[in-house]
Amino acid sequence: MVLALCGLVVETAAGGAETEWPRLVAPDSGFAISMPGPFERQQKTTDNPSGPIVTTIWLTKDGTSLYLAGVTDYPVDISPQKELSLDRDNFLKAVDAKLVSETPIMLGGNAGLEFTGASANQRYHSRVFVVGTRRSIQIAVRQDLSSLDDQKIARFFQSFQLNPKL
């Protein structure tokens, strides 16, 4: 589904001499980020005895690279450190990659974890944050080892904002 049809705001982010990347502003999700192309929105609800767990992700491709921003809302309070570890481990398991490095980070007073994973042919970079007591937000990039572009990864990560002014 195209992002503009999902009730989200799409802006254009200036990229200087670089091509412009559309900016995803998700008012009900509390973040904004620029990605290199139109986004597709997907949502999944998982039943849980405590209530539904709702995950919304936005994806875009740029050649062989994939960019992702996702939000998971939980029906109960979560432990930040436990959630960050679980999100890292679940992500790496889902893409069949091994952990290469990780660094604790903070953004706007929110605990986070930046990590890199690798598989035989791909490299994954991700940042995940626990926001409030019931939400995690994750951004990630997958690139083929044959076409690594650290500048695009940096641009993607640097464009991320929590609680952007609309």
CYANA upper distance limits for C-alpha pairs under 8 A (distance plus 0.5 A):
  1 MET  CA      5 LEU  CA      7.68
  1 MET  CA      6 CYS  CA      8.14
  1 MET  CA     40 GLU  CA      5.81
  1 MET  CA     41 ARG  CA      6.20
  1 MET  CA     42 GLN  CA      7.91
  2 VAL  CA      6 CYS  CA      7.53
  2 VAL  CA     38 PRO  CA      7.90
  2 VAL  CA     39 PHE  CA      6.79
  2 VAL  CA     40 GLU  CA      5.68
  2 VAL  CA     41 ARG  CA      7.12
  3 LEU  CA      7 GLY  CA      7.97
  3 LEU  CA      8 LEU  CA      6.95
  3 LEU  CA     10 VAL  CA      8.20
  3 LEU  CA     38 PRO  CA      7.95
  3 LEU  CA     39 PHE  CA      6.19
  3 LEU  CA     40 GLU  CA      6.30
  3 LEU  CA     41 ARG  CA      6.42
  3 LEU  CA     58 TRP  CA      8.47
  4 ALA  CA      8 LEU  CA      6.33
  4 ALA  CA      9 VAL  CA      7.22
  4 ALA  CA     10 VAL  CA      7.12
  6 CYS  CA     41 ARG  CA      8.11
  8 LEU  CA     24 LEU  CA      7.97
  8 LEU  CA     25 VAL  CA      6.94
  8 LEU  CA     26 ALA  CA      6.14
  8 LEU  CA     27 PRO  CA      7.58
  9 VAL  CA     24 LEU  CA      7.03
  9 VAL  CA     25 VAL  CA      5.81
  9 VAL  CA     26 ALA  CA      7.22
  9 VAL  CA     27 PRO  CA      8.28
 10 VAL  CA     22 PRO  CA      7.06
 10 VAL  CA     23 ARG  CA      6.00
 10 VAL  CA     24 LEU  CA      5.69
 10 VAL  CA     25 VAL  CA      6.64
 11 GLU  CA     22 PRO  CA      6.42
 11 GLU  CA     23 ARG  CA      5.37
 11 GLU  CA     24 LEU  CA      7.28
 11 GLU  CA     25 VAL  CA      8.00
 12 THR  CA     20 GLU  CA      7.25
 12 THR  CA     21 TRP  CA      6.89
 12 THR  CA     22 PRO  CA      5.27
 12 THR  CA     23 ARG  CA      5.98
 13 ALA  CA     20 GLU  CA      6.41
 13 ALA  CA     21 TRP  CA      6.22
 13 ALA  CA     22 PRO  CA      6.47
 13 ALA  CA     23 ARG  CA      6.23
 13 ALA  CA     34 SER  CA      7.29
 14 ALA  CA     20 GLU  CA      5.97
 14 ALA  CA     21 TRP  CA      7.85
 15 GLY  CA     19 THR  CA      6.50
 15 GLY  CA     20 GLU  CA      5.58
 15 GLY  CA     21 TRP  CA      7.66
 16 GLY  CA     20 GLU  CA      8.38
 20 GLU  CA     36 PRO  CA      8.12
 21 TRP  CA     34 SER  CA      6.23
 21 TRP  CA     35 MET  CA      5.92
 21 TRP  CA     36 PRO  CA      5.23
 21 TRP  CA     37 GLY  CA      6.63
 22 PRO  CA     34 SER  CA      6.12
 22 PRO  CA     35 MET  CA      6.40
 22 PRO  CA     36 PRO  CA      7.13
 22 PRO  CA     37 GLY  CA      6.67
 22 PRO  CA     38 PRO  CA      7.31
 23 ARG  CA     32 ALA  CA      7.43
 23 ARG  CA     33 ILE  CA      6.11
 23 ARG  CA     34 SER  CA      4.63
 23 ARG  CA     35 MET  CA      6.94
 24 LEU  CA     32 ALA  CA      5.90
 24 LEU  CA     33 ILE  CA      5.83
 24 LEU  CA     34 SER  CA      6.44
 24 LEU  CA     35 MET  CA      8.05
 25 VAL  CA     31 PHE  CA      6.80
 25 VAL  CA     32 ALA  CA      4.84
 25 VAL  CA     33 ILE  CA      7.25
 25 VAL  CA    164 PRO  CA      8.26
 25 VAL  CA    166 LEU  CA      8.42
 26 ALA  CA     30 GLY  CA      6.67
 26 ALA  CA     31 PHE  CA      6.30
 26 ALA  CA     32 ALA  CA      6.62
 27 PRO  CA     31 PHE  CA      7.50
 27 PRO  CA    166 LEU  CA      8.28
 29 SER  CA     71 VAL  CA      7.40
 30 GLY  CA    162 LEU  CA      6.33
 30 GLY  CA    163 ASN  CA      5.13
 30 GLY  CA    164 PRO  CA      7.44
 31 PHE  CA    160 PHE  CA      7.71
 31 PHE  CA    161 GLN  CA      5.96
 31 PHE  CA    162 LEU  CA      4.87
 31 PHE  CA    163 ASN  CA      5.72
 31 PHE  CA    164 PRO  CA      6.48
 32 ALA  CA    159 SER  CA      8.17
 32 ALA  CA    160 PHE  CA      6.26
 32 ALA  CA    161 GLN  CA      5.69
 32 ALA  CA    162 LEU  CA      7.11
 32 ALA  CA    163 ASN  CA      8.09
 32 ALA  CA    164 PRO  CA      6.72
 33 ILE  CA     69 ALA  CA      8.50
 33 ILE  CA    156 PHE  CA      7.70
 33 ILE  CA    159 SER  CA      5.72
 33 ILE  CA    160 PHE  CA      4.92
 33 ILE  CA    161 GLN  CA      6.90
 34 SER  CA    156 PHE  CA      6.73
 34 SER  CA    159 SER  CA      6.21
 34 SER  CA    160 PHE  CA      7.63
 35 MET  CA     39 PHE  CA      8.28
 35 MET  CA     60 THR  CA      7.53
 35 MET  CA     67 TYR  CA      7.38
 35 MET  CA    156 PHE  CA      6.93
 36 PRO  CA     60 THR  CA      7.60
 36 PRO  CA     61 LYS  CA      7.94
 36 PRO  CA     62 ASP  CA      6.82
 37 GLY  CA     60 THR  CA      6.59
 37 GLY  CA     61 LYS  CA      7.54
 37 GLY  CA     62 ASP  CA      7.55
 38 PRO  CA     60 THR  CA      6.71
 39 PHE  CA     58 TRP  CA      6.33
 39 PHE  CA     59 LEU  CA      5.74
 39 PHE  CA     60 THR  CA      5.38
 40 GLU  CA     58 TRP  CA      5.88
 40 GLU  CA     59 LEU  CA      5.70
 40 GLU  CA     60 THR  CA      6.94
 41 ARG  CA     56 THR  CA      7.61
 41 ARG  CA     57 ILE  CA      6.24
 41 ARG  CA     58 TRP  CA      5.00
 41 ARG  CA     59 LEU  CA      7.12
 42 GLN  CA     56 THR  CA      6.23
 42 GLN  CA     57 ILE  CA      5.83
 42 GLN  CA     58 TRP  CA      6.92
 43 GLN  CA     54 VAL  CA      7.73
 43 GLN  CA     55 THR  CA      6.16
 43 GLN  CA     56 THR  CA      4.84
 43 GLN  CA     57 ILE  CA      6.88
 44 LYS  CA     54 VAL  CA      6.39
 44 LYS  CA     55 THR  CA      5.77
 44 LYS  CA     56 THR  CA      6.99
 45 THR  CA     52 PRO  CA      6.75
 45 THR  CA     53 ILE  CA      6.10
 45 THR  CA     54 VAL  CA      5.00
 45 THR  CA     55 THR  CA      6.85
 46 THR  CA     52 PRO  CA      6.13
 46 THR  CA     53 ILE  CA      5.58
 46 THR  CA     54 VAL  CA      6.95
 47 ASP  CA     51 GLY  CA      6.88
 47 ASP  CA     52 PRO  CA      5.25
 47 ASP  CA     53 ILE  CA      6.93
 48 ASN  CA     52 PRO  CA      5.99
 48 ASN  CA     53 ILE  CA      7.29
 50 SER  CA     75 PRO  CA      6.69
 50 SER  CA     76 VAL  CA      7.40
 51 GLY  CA     74 TYR  CA      8.38
 51 GLY  CA     75 PRO  CA      5.84
 52 PRO  CA     74 TYR  CA      7.61
 52 PRO  CA     75 PRO  CA      6.78
 53 ILE  CA     72 THR  CA      7.48
 53 ILE  CA     73 ASP  CA      6.33
 53 ILE  CA     74 TYR  CA      5.45
 53 ILE  CA     75 PRO  CA      6.88
 54 VAL  CA     72 THR  CA      6.12
 54 VAL  CA     73 ASP  CA      5.78
 54 VAL  CA     74 TYR  CA      7.36
 55 THR  CA     70 GLY  CA      7.48
 55 THR  CA     71 VAL  CA      6.08
 55 THR  CA     72 THR  CA      4.76
 55 THR  CA     73 ASP  CA      6.94
 56 THR  CA     70 GLY  CA      6.05
 56 THR  CA     71 VAL  CA      5.84
 56 THR  CA     72 THR  CA      7.02
 57 ILE  CA     68 LEU  CA      7.28
 57 ILE  CA     69 ALA  CA      6.10
 57 ILE  CA     70 GLY  CA      4.57
 57 ILE  CA     71 VAL  CA      6.91
 58 TRP  CA     68 LEU  CA      6.17
 58 TRP  CA     69 ALA  CA      5.80
 58 TRP  CA     70 GLY  CA      6.79
 59 LEU  CA     66 LEU  CA      7.57
 59 LEU  CA     67 TYR  CA      6.16
 59 LEU  CA     68 LEU  CA      5.14
 59 LEU  CA     69 ALA  CA      7.26
 60 THR  CA     66 LEU  CA      6.39
 60 THR  CA     67 TYR  CA      5.82
 60 THR  CA     68 LEU  CA      7.24
 61 LYS  CA     65 SER  CA      6.14
 61 LYS  CA     66 LEU  CA      5.02
 61 LYS  CA     67 TYR  CA      6.71
 62 ASP  CA     66 LEU  CA      6.84
 62 ASP  CA     67 TYR  CA      8.39
 64 THR  CA    143 GLN  CA      7.08
 64 THR  CA    144 ASP  CA      7.02
 65 SER  CA    141 VAL  CA      7.54
 65 SER  CA    142 ARG  CA      5.95
 65 SER  CA    143 GLN  CA      5.11
 65 SER  CA    144 ASP  CA      7.26
 66 LEU  CA    141 VAL  CA      6.17
 66 LEU  CA    142 ARG  CA      5.59
 66 LEU  CA    143 GLN  CA      7.29
 67 TYR  CA    139 ILE  CA      8.18
 67 TYR  CA    140 ALA  CA      6.42
 67 TYR  CA    141 VAL  CA      5.15
 67 TYR  CA    142 ARG  CA      7.12
 68 LEU  CA    138 GLN  CA      8.42
 68 LEU  CA    139 ILE  CA      6.02
 68 LEU  CA    140 ALA  CA      5.66
 68 LEU  CA    141 VAL  CA      6.89
 69 ALA  CA    137 ILE  CA      7.89
 69 ALA  CA    138 GLN  CA      6.24
 69 ALA  CA    139 ILE  CA      4.84
 69 ALA  CA    140 ALA  CA      7.06
 70 GLY  CA    137 ILE  CA      6.10
 70 GLY  CA    138 GLN  CA      5.66
 70 GLY  CA    139 ILE  CA      6.82
 71 VAL  CA    135 ARG  CA      7.48
 71 VAL  CA    136 SER  CA      6.27
 71 VAL  CA    137 ILE  CA      4.99
 71 VAL  CA    138 GLN  CA      6.98
 72 THR  CA    135 ARG  CA      6.12
 72 THR  CA    136 SER  CA      5.81
 72 THR  CA    137 ILE  CA      6.99
 73 ASP  CA    134 ARG  CA      6.34
 73 ASP  CA    135 ARG  CA      5.15
 73 ASP  CA    136 SER  CA      7.30
 74 TYR  CA     78 ILE  CA      8.15
 74 TYR  CA    134 ARG  CA      5.58
 74 TYR  CA    135 ARG  CA      6.67
 75 PRO  CA    134 ARG  CA      7.37
 76 VAL  CA    133 THR  CA      8.46
 76 VAL  CA    134 ARG  CA      6.66
 77 ASP  CA    133 THR  CA      5.47
 77 ASP  CA    134 ARG  CA      5.42
 78 ILE  CA     82 LYS  CA      8.34
 78 ILE  CA     83 GLU  CA      7.19
 78 ILE  CA    133 THR  CA      6.30
 78 ILE  CA    134 ARG  CA      6.22
 78 ILE  CA    135 ARG  CA      8.41
 79 SER  CA     83 GLU  CA      6.39
 79 SER  CA    133 THR  CA      8.14
 80 PRO  CA     84 LEU  CA      6.60
 80 PRO  CA    111 ALA  CA      7.28
 80 PRO  CA    130 VAL  CA      6.21
 80 PRO  CA    133 THR  CA      8.36
 81 GLN  CA     85 SER  CA      6.85
 81 GLN  CA    111 ALA  CA      8.36
 82 LYS  CA     86 LEU  CA      6.63
 83 GLU  CA     87 ASP  CA      6.43
 83 GLU  CA    130 VAL  CA      7.94
 83 GLU  CA    136 SER  CA      8.30
 84 LEU  CA     88 ARG  CA      6.69
 84 LEU  CA    112 GLY  CA      7.32
 84 LEU  CA    113 LEU  CA      6.90
 84 LEU  CA    128 VAL  CA      7.12
 84 LEU  CA    129 PHE  CA      7.54
 84 LEU  CA    130 VAL  CA      7.70
 85 SER  CA     89 ASP  CA      6.60
 86 LEU  CA     90 ASN  CA      6.35
 87 ASP  CA     91 PHE  CA      6.44
 87 ASP  CA    128 VAL  CA      7.93
 88 ARG  CA     92 LEU  CA      6.71
 88 ARG  CA    115 PHE  CA      8.03
 88 ARG  CA    128 VAL  CA      8.36
 89 ASP  CA     93 LYS  CA      6.58
 90 ASN  CA     94 ALA  CA      6.55
 91 PHE  CA     95 VAL  CA      6.93
 92 LEU  CA     96 ASP  CA      6.33
 92 LEU  CA     97 ALA  CA      5.54
 92 LEU  CA     98 LYS  CA      6.91
 92 LEU  CA     99 LEU  CA      7.64
 92 LEU  CA    117 GLY  CA      7.27
 93 LYS  CA     97 ALA  CA      6.89
 96 ASP  CA    119 SER  CA      7.07
 97 ALA  CA    117 GLY  CA      6.11
 97 ALA  CA    118 ALA  CA      5.48
 97 ALA  CA    119 SER  CA      5.02
 98 LYS  CA    117 GLY  CA      5.72
 98 LYS  CA    118 ALA  CA      5.92
 98 LYS  CA    119 SER  CA      6.90
 99 LEU  CA    115 PHE  CA      7.93
 99 LEU  CA    116 THR  CA      6.66
 99 LEU  CA    117 GLY  CA      4.91
 99 LEU  CA    118 ALA  CA      7.19
100 VAL  CA    115 PHE  CA      7.98
100 VAL  CA    116 THR  CA      5.91
100 VAL  CA    117 GLY  CA      5.53
100 VAL  CA    118 ALA  CA      7.13
101 SER  CA    115 PHE  CA      5.99
101 SER  CA    116 THR  CA      5.78
101 SER  CA    117 GLY  CA      7.62
102 GLU  CA    113 LEU  CA      7.33
102 GLU  CA    114 GLU  CA      6.01
102 GLU  CA    115 PHE  CA      4.58
102 GLU  CA    116 THR  CA      6.95
103 THR  CA    113 LEU  CA      6.29
103 THR  CA    114 GLU  CA      5.73
103 THR  CA    115 PHE  CA      6.86
104 PRO  CA    111 ALA  CA      8.12
104 PRO  CA    112 GLY  CA      6.38
104 PRO  CA    113 LEU  CA      5.01
104 PRO  CA    114 GLU  CA      6.78
105 ILE  CA    111 ALA  CA      6.84
105 ILE  CA    112 GLY  CA      5.29
105 ILE  CA    113 LEU  CA      5.84
105 ILE  CA    114 GLU  CA      7.08
106 MET  CA    110 ASN  CA      5.92
106 MET  CA    111 ALA  CA      5.35
106 MET  CA    112 GLY  CA      5.80
106 MET  CA    113 LEU  CA      8.38
106 MET  CA    129 PHE  CA      8.46
107 LEU  CA    111 ALA  CA      7.35
107 LEU  CA    112 GLY  CA      7.68
107 LEU  CA    129 PHE  CA      8.44
107 LEU  CA    162 LEU  CA      8.29
108 GLY  CA    162 LEU  CA      7.84
110 ASN  CA    129 PHE  CA      6.91
110 ASN  CA    130 VAL  CA      6.60
110 ASN  CA    131 VAL  CA      6.30
110 ASN  CA    132 GLY  CA      8.19
111 ALA  CA    129 PHE  CA      6.22
111 ALA  CA    130 VAL  CA      6.34
111 ALA  CA    131 VAL  CA      8.18
112 GLY  CA    127 ARG  CA      7.40
112 GLY  CA    128 VAL  CA      5.90
112 GLY  CA    129 PHE  CA      4.64
112 GLY  CA    130 VAL  CA      6.91
113 LEU  CA    127 ARG  CA      6.12
113 LEU  CA    128 VAL  CA      5.93
113 LEU  CA    129 PHE  CA      7.12
114 GLU  CA    125 HIS  CA      8.10
114 GLU  CA    126 SER  CA      6.21
114 GLU  CA    127 ARG  CA      4.82
114 GLU  CA    128 VAL  CA      7.08
115 PHE  CA    125 HIS  CA      6.50
115 PHE  CA    126 SER  CA      5.95
115 PHE  CA    127 ARG  CA      6.96
116 THR  CA    123 ARG  CA      7.75
116 THR  CA    124 TYR  CA      5.98
116 THR  CA    125 HIS  CA      5.07
116 THR  CA    126 SER  CA      6.87
117 GLY  CA    123 ARG  CA      6.38
117 GLY  CA    124 TYR  CA      5.47
117 GLY  CA    125 HIS  CA      7.09
118 ALA  CA    122 GLN  CA      6.30
118 ALA  CA    123 ARG  CA      4.96
118 ALA  CA    124 TYR  CA      6.52
119 SER  CA    123 ARG  CA      6.95
121 ASN  CA    144 ASP  CA      6.35
121 ASN  CA    145 LEU  CA      6.01
121 ASN  CA    146 SER  CA      8.31
122 GLN  CA    142 ARG  CA      7.19
122 GLN  CA    143 GLN  CA      6.05
122 GLN  CA    144 ASP  CA      4.86
122 GLN  CA    145 LEU  CA      5.57
123 ARG  CA    142 ARG  CA      6.30
123 ARG  CA    143 GLN  CA      5.91
123 ARG  CA    144 ASP  CA      6.84
123 ARG  CA    145 LEU  CA      6.78
124 TYR  CA    140 ALA  CA      7.45
124 TYR  CA    141 VAL  CA      6.14
124 TYR  CA    142 ARG  CA      5.12
124 TYR  CA    143 GLN  CA      7.06
125 HIS  CA    140 ALA  CA      5.99
125 HIS  CA    141 VAL  CA      5.78
125 HIS  CA    142 ARG  CA      7.23
125 HIS  CA    153 ILE  CA      8.25
126 SER  CA    138 GLN  CA      7.50
126 SER  CA    139 ILE  CA      6.07
126 SER  CA    140 ALA  CA      4.63
126 SER  CA    141 VAL  CA      6.96
127 ARG  CA    138 GLN  CA      6.18
127 ARG  CA    139 ILE  CA      5.93
127 ARG  CA    140 ALA  CA      7.00
128 VAL  CA    136 SER  CA      7.41
128 VAL  CA    137 ILE  CA      6.09
128 VAL  CA    138 GLN  CA      4.66
128 VAL  CA    139 ILE  CA      6.91
129 PHE  CA    136 SER  CA      6.03
129 PHE  CA    137 ILE  CA      5.77
129 PHE  CA    138 GLN  CA      6.90
130 VAL  CA    134 ARG  CA      8.25
130 VAL  CA    135 ARG  CA      6.34
130 VAL  CA    136 SER  CA      4.92
130 VAL  CA    137 ILE  CA      6.99
131 VAL  CA    135 ARG  CA      5.80
131 VAL  CA    136 SER  CA      6.35
131 VAL  CA    137 ILE  CA      7.77
139 ILE  CA    157 PHE  CA      8.31
141 VAL  CA    153 ILE  CA      7.37
143 GLN  CA    147 SER  CA      7.28
143 GLN  CA    148 LEU  CA      6.46
143 GLN  CA    149 ASP  CA      8.35
144 ASP  CA    148 LEU  CA      6.84
149 ASP  CA    153 ILE  CA      7.20
150 ASP  CA    154 ALA  CA      6.63
151 GLN  CA    155 ARG  CA      6.58
152 LYS  CA    156 PHE  CA      6.59
153 ILE  CA    157 PHE  CA      6.70
154 ALA  CA    158 GLN  CA      6.38
155 ARG  CA    159 SER  CA      6.67
156 PHE  CA    160 PHE  CA      7.41
